[in-house]
Amino acid sequence: MTTSPPAPASPPPVIDDVRPPGPLDHLQRVLHSQATLGPAVVLLVAVAVFAVISPNFLGPTNISLILQQTAVIGTLALGQTLIILTAGIDLSVGSIMVLCSIVMGRLSADLGLPGPLALLAGLVCGTACGLFNGLLVTRVKLPPFIVTLGSLNIFFALNLWISRSETIRGVDMSDVLLWTGRVLVVGGARVTYGSLLMLAVLGVLVYALHATRWGRHVYATGDDREAARLSGIRTDRVLLSVYAVAGLVYAVGAWILIGRIASASPQAGMMDNLDSITAVVLGGTSLFGGRGMIVGTIMGALIVGVCRNGLSLAGVDVLWQNFAVGVLVILAVSLDQWIRKARR
């Protein structure tokens, strides 16, 4: 008598070992969906701490100083944000800004060019510098880090050659170039026109990034360049336009710098490239591209300004101020990597 083979054993039940989301998971998802929440909290905490440490911190005079210091770095950081959103980085920010300021100053002071034309020449110079970087990235296919590291030295050399290593005095330049240094008294605080110009640039870029096709293409290119290309986006053209617009923004920063120091100096702002990257990272924009809000960049610039100013009022040496900013950058990048792992 034949017996049928035994029925195969049923597979063991699958045990769902996925742990339920905890408080940290909820916080991770919130920070992933609200990129500006973290910078806003850090800024408020920093203001509260320094207000307790120094009674003069929230005084109108000191608030005015912070706003004036933030105007230049904030403007440069806005242009840097565009580059970082595409998963690139620009080390030539400070060199482009100083070169544009020298071009404006020389044309106005030495050649007697009318202020509006000198300003226009500076804006064209910044755009051309950005296009130079963009062409090397998109046509020659060089990494943005290497391209901008090289162009940093190129633009710095041109800056010294054009300026002859001499500072151009504000009294020799057109009032148009010094306009950004004029002040408007608001609630006892002296707000410069340069600060208002920074906010105007912010408004234009917020609209461009979130209400136009170009902005959506910028985010898509930074998130996954190959996927964006396969979907029909001309990624090289997008990248080239991003570098050109960033260069234009740096030139606006040069205009603000001239008004701030009432001169065009070949040495002013040369290290602002590092502070601009710091502001972008602290503002919640991912160094890996494709994620971030440009409003957060201004918060990041304010965090840098508040920390440097507050530590200075507390009597902390500049050495340890730089140390503190460096720690903030490392913490911000670590937080960004943690946020990117958020479970959907």
C-alpha positions as CSV (number, residue, x, y, z in Angstrom):
1,M,0.0,0.0,0.0
2,T,1.5,3.3,-1.1
3,T,1.4,6.3,1.2
4,S,1.2,9.8,-0.1
5,P,4.2,12.0,0.8
6,P,3.8,14.2,3.8
7,A,2.5,17.7,3.2
8,P,5.2,20.3,3.3
9,A,5.4,22.1,6.6
10,S,3.9,25.5,6.6
11,P,6.4,28.4,6.9
12,P,6.8,29.8,10.3
13,P,4.8,33.0,10.9
14,V,6.6,36.1,10.1
15,I,7.2,38.2,13.2
16,D,7.1,41.9,12.6
17,D,10.2,43.0,14.4
18,V,9.9,46.6,13.2
19,R,9.8,48.7,16.4
20,P,7.1,51.3,16.7
21,P,8.2,54.9,16.1
22,G,9.4,56.6,19.2
23,P,9.7,60.3,20.2
24,L,13.1,60.6,18.3
25,D,11.5,59.1,15.2
26,H,8.7,61.7,15.3
27,L,11.2,64.5,15.8
28,Q,13.3,63.2,12.9
29,R,10.3,63.2,10.6
30,V,9.3,66.7,11.7
31,L,12.7,68.1,11.1
32,H,12.8,66.3,7.7
33,S,9.6,67.9,6.6
34,Q,10.2,71.3,8.2
35,A,13.8,72.2,7.2
36,T,13.6,75.7,8.9
37,L,12.4,74.5,12.3
38,G,15.8,73.5,13.6
39,P,17.6,76.7,12.7
40,A,14.7,78.8,14.1
41,V,15.0,77.0,17.5
42,V,18.8,77.3,17.5
43,L,18.5,81.0,16.7
44,L,16.0,81.6,19.5
45,V,18.0,79.7,22.0
46,A,21.2,81.6,21.1
47,V,19.5,84.9,21.4
48,A,18.0,83.9,24.8
49,V,21.4,82.7,26.1
50,F,23.3,85.7,25.1
51,A,20.6,88.1,26.3
52,V,21.1,86.6,29.8
53,I,24.9,86.6,29.6
54,S,25.1,90.2,28.4
55,P,22.5,92.9,29.3
56,N,23.6,95.0,26.2
57,F,23.0,92.2,23.7
58,L,19.4,93.2,22.9
59,G,20.1,96.9,22.9
60,P,19.3,98.8,19.7
61,T,22.9,99.6,19.0
62,N,24.0,96.0,19.2
63,I,21.0,94.7,17.1
64,S,22.0,97.2,14.5
65,L,25.6,95.9,14.5
66,I,24.4,92.3,14.1
67,L,22.1,93.2,11.2
68,Q,24.9,95.1,9.4
69,Q,27.3,92.2,9.9
70,T,24.8,89.7,8.7
71,A,23.9,91.6,5.5
72,V,27.1,90.7,3.6
73,I,27.4,87.1,4.8
74,G,23.7,86.6,4.4
75,T,23.7,87.8,0.8
76,L,26.7,85.6,-0.1
77,A,25.1,82.7,1.7
78,L,22.0,83.1,-0.5
79,G,24.1,82.5,-3.6
80,Q,25.9,79.7,-1.9
81,T,22.6,78.0,-1.2
82,L,21.8,77.8,-4.9
83,I,25.1,75.9,-5.5
84,I,24.7,73.6,-2.5
85,L,21.1,72.8,-3.5
86,T,22.6,71.2,-6.6
87,A,25.0,69.1,-4.5
88,G,27.9,71.5,-5.3
89,I,30.0,73.9,-3.3
90,D,31.6,77.3,-4.1
91,L,34.9,78.2,-2.5
92,S,35.3,81.3,-4.6
93,V,32.5,83.3,-3.0
94,G,34.7,85.8,-1.2
95,S,37.1,86.3,-4.2
96,I,34.2,87.0,-6.6
97,M,32.7,89.5,-4.2
98,V,36.0,91.4,-3.6
99,L,36.8,91.4,-7.3
100,C,33.4,92.9,-8.1
101,S,33.8,95.6,-5.5
102,I,37.2,96.5,-6.9
103,V,35.9,96.6,-10.4
104,M,33.1,99.0,-9.3
105,G,35.4,101.1,-7.3
106,R,38.1,101.4,-10.0
107,L,35.6,102.3,-12.7
108,S,34.0,104.9,-10.6
109,A,37.1,106.5,-8.9
110,D,39.7,106.2,-11.6
111,L,37.8,106.3,-14.8
112,G,35.0,108.6,-13.6
113,L,32.3,106.2,-14.8
114,P,28.8,107.2,-13.6
115,G,27.7,105.2,-10.5
116,P,24.9,103.2,-12.2
117,L,27.3,102.1,-15.0
118,A,30.0,101.1,-12.5
119,L,27.4,99.2,-10.6
120,L,26.2,97.5,-13.7
121,A,29.8,96.6,-14.7
122,G,30.2,95.0,-11.2
123,L,27.1,92.9,-11.6
124,V,28.2,91.8,-15.1
125,C,31.6,90.9,-13.6
126,G,30.0,88.7,-10.9
127,T,27.8,87.0,-13.4
128,A,30.7,86.3,-15.7
129,C,32.7,84.8,-12.8
130,G,29.8,82.5,-12.0
131,L,29.5,81.5,-15.6
132,F,33.2,80.7,-15.7
133,N,32.8,78.3,-12.8
134,G,29.6,76.8,-14.3
135,L,31.2,76.2,-17.7
136,L,34.0,74.2,-16.1
137,V,31.6,72.2,-14.1
138,T,29.1,71.5,-16.9
139,R,31.3,71.4,-20.0
140,V,34.7,70.1,-18.7
141,K,32.9,68.0,-16.1
142,L,35.2,69.0,-13.2
143,P,34.1,68.7,-9.6
144,P,32.7,71.9,-8.2
145,F,35.2,71.8,-5.3
146,I,38.2,71.6,-7.5
147,V,36.8,74.3,-9.9
148,T,36.0,76.8,-7.3
149,L,39.3,76.1,-5.4
150,G,41.2,77.0,-8.5
151,S,39.0,80.0,-9.4
152,L,39.4,81.3,-5.9
153,N,43.1,81.9,-6.6
154,I,42.4,83.2,-10.1
155,F,39.9,85.8,-9.0
156,F,42.1,86.8,-6.0
157,A,45.1,87.4,-8.3
158,L,42.9,89.5,-10.6
159,N,41.7,91.4,-7.6
160,L,45.2,92.3,-6.5
161,W,46.2,93.2,-10.1
162,I,43.3,95.5,-10.7
163,S,43.5,97.2,-7.3
164,R,47.3,97.3,-7.2
165,S,46.8,96.1,-3.6
166,E,45.4,99.5,-2.7
167,T,42.1,100.4,-1.0
168,I,39.8,102.7,-3.0
169,R,38.3,105.3,-0.7
170,G,34.6,105.9,-0.6
171,V,35.0,109.7,-1.0
172,D,36.4,109.0,-4.5
173,M,33.5,106.8,-5.6
174,S,30.0,107.6,-6.7
175,D,27.3,107.9,-4.1
176,V,25.4,105.2,-5.9
177,L,28.0,102.7,-4.8
178,L,27.8,103.9,-1.2
179,W,24.0,103.9,-1.1
180,T,23.8,100.5,0.7
181,G,25.6,102.0,3.7
182,R,22.9,104.5,4.4
183,V,20.7,103.9,7.4
184,L,17.1,103.8,8.3
185,V,16.2,104.2,12.0
186,V,13.6,101.6,13.0
187,G,12.6,101.4,16.7
188,G,15.9,102.8,17.7
189,A,17.9,100.3,15.6
190,R,19.9,101.6,12.6
191,V,19.0,99.4,9.7
192,T,21.2,99.9,6.6
193,Y,19.8,99.8,3.1
194,G,22.2,96.9,2.5
195,S,20.2,94.8,5.0
196,L,17.0,95.7,3.1
197,L,18.6,94.8,-0.2
198,M,19.6,91.4,1.3
199,L,15.9,90.8,2.1
200,A,14.9,91.9,-1.4
201,V,17.3,89.3,-2.9
202,L,15.9,86.7,-0.4
203,G,12.3,87.5,-1.7
204,V,13.3,87.1,-5.3
205,L,15.0,83.8,-4.7
206,V,12.2,82.4,-2.6
207,Y,9.8,83.1,-5.4
208,A,12.2,81.7,-8.1
209,L,12.8,78.5,-6.2
210,H,9.3,77.7,-5.1
211,A,7.0,79.2,-7.7
212,T,8.8,78.7,-11.0
213,R,9.8,75.7,-13.1
214,W,13.4,76.7,-12.8
215,G,13.3,76.3,-9.1
216,R,11.7,72.8,-9.3
217,H,14.5,71.8,-11.7
218,V,17.1,73.1,-9.3
219,Y,15.8,70.9,-6.5
220,A,15.4,67.9,-8.9
221,T,18.9,68.2,-10.2
222,G,20.4,68.4,-6.7
223,D,18.3,65.4,-5.5
224,D,19.3,63.0,-8.3
225,R,21.0,64.5,-11.3
226,E,20.8,61.4,-13.5
227,A,17.1,60.8,-12.7
228,A,16.4,64.5,-13.5
229,R,18.2,64.2,-16.8
230,L,16.2,61.0,-17.7
231,S,13.0,62.8,-16.9
232,G,13.8,65.5,-19.5
233,I,15.4,68.2,-17.4
234,R,18.4,69.8,-19.1
235,T,20.6,69.5,-16.0
236,D,23.7,71.1,-17.5
237,R,21.7,74.2,-18.5
238,V,20.2,74.3,-15.0
239,L,23.6,74.0,-13.3
240,L,25.1,76.7,-15.6
241,S,22.2,79.1,-14.8
242,V,22.6,78.4,-11.0
243,Y,26.3,79.4,-11.1
244,A,25.5,82.5,-13.1
245,V,22.7,83.6,-10.7
246,A,25.0,82.9,-7.8
247,G,27.7,85.1,-9.3
248,L,25.2,87.9,-9.7
249,V,24.1,87.5,-6.1
250,Y,27.8,87.7,-5.0
251,A,28.1,91.0,-7.0
252,V,25.1,92.4,-5.0
253,G,27.0,91.3,-1.9
254,A,30.0,93.4,-3.2
255,W,27.7,96.4,-3.4
256,I,26.6,95.9,0.1
257,L,30.2,95.4,1.3
258,I,31.2,98.8,-0.3
259,G,28.5,100.5,1.6
260,R,29.3,98.7,4.8
261,I,33.0,99.7,4.9
262,A,32.7,102.9,2.8
263,S,35.5,101.8,0.6
264,A,36.6,99.0,-1.8
265,S,39.4,97.0,-0.2
266,P,41.3,94.1,-1.9
267,Q,41.5,92.3,1.5
268,A,37.9,92.8,2.8
269,G,35.8,89.7,2.9
270,M,38.3,87.3,1.5
271,M,37.4,84.6,4.2
272,D,33.7,85.1,3.9
273,N,33.4,82.0,1.8
274,L,33.7,79.9,4.9
275,D,31.1,81.9,6.8
276,S,28.8,81.6,3.9
277,I,29.0,77.8,3.8
278,T,28.5,77.8,7.6
279,A,25.4,79.9,7.3
280,V,24.0,77.6,4.6
281,V,24.7,74.4,6.6
282,L,23.3,75.9,9.9
283,G,20.2,77.0,7.9
284,G,19.3,73.4,7.2
285,T,20.3,73.0,3.6
286,S,21.8,69.6,3.0
287,L,25.3,69.4,1.6
288,F,24.2,66.4,-0.4
289,G,21.8,68.6,-2.4
290,G,18.1,68.6,-3.1
291,R,16.9,69.6,0.3
292,G,16.7,72.9,2.1
293,M,14.8,76.2,2.4
294,I,16.6,79.4,1.4
295,V,14.8,81.2,4.3
296,G,16.8,79.0,6.6
297,T,20.0,80.4,5.1
298,I,19.2,83.8,6.5
299,M,18.5,82.2,9.9
300,G,21.9,80.4,9.6
301,A,23.6,83.8,8.9
302,L,21.9,85.3,11.9
303,I,23.1,82.3,14.0
304,V,26.7,83.0,13.0
305,G,26.3,86.7,13.6
306,V,24.6,86.3,17.0
307,C,27.2,83.7,18.2
308,R,30.2,85.8,17.1
309,N,28.6,89.0,18.6
310,G,27.4,87.4,21.8
311,L,30.8,85.7,22.4
312,S,32.6,88.9,21.7
313,L,30.4,90.8,24.3
314,A,31.1,88.0,26.7
315,G,34.8,88.7,26.3
316,V,35.6,85.4,24.5
317,D,38.8,85.5,22.4
318,V,38.3,85.4,18.6
319,L,40.2,82.1,18.6
320,W,37.4,80.5,20.6
321,Q,34.7,82.2,18.6
322,N,36.0,80.4,15.5
323,F,36.2,77.2,17.6
324,A,32.6,77.6,18.5
325,V,31.5,78.2,14.9
326,G,33.4,75.1,13.8
327,V,31.7,73.0,16.4
328,L,28.3,74.3,15.2
329,V,29.2,73.3,11.6
330,I,30.1,69.7,12.6
331,L,26.9,69.4,14.7
332,A,24.8,70.8,11.9
333,V,26.3,68.3,9.3
334,S,25.8,65.4,11.8
335,L,22.2,66.5,12.4
336,D,21.6,66.7,8.6
337,Q,22.8,63.1,8.1
338,W,20.5,61.9,10.9
339,I,17.6,63.8,9.5
340,R,18.1,62.3,6.0
341,K,17.6,58.9,7.4
342,A,14.1,59.7,8.6
343,R,11.6,56.9,8.0
344,R,8.8,57.8,5.8
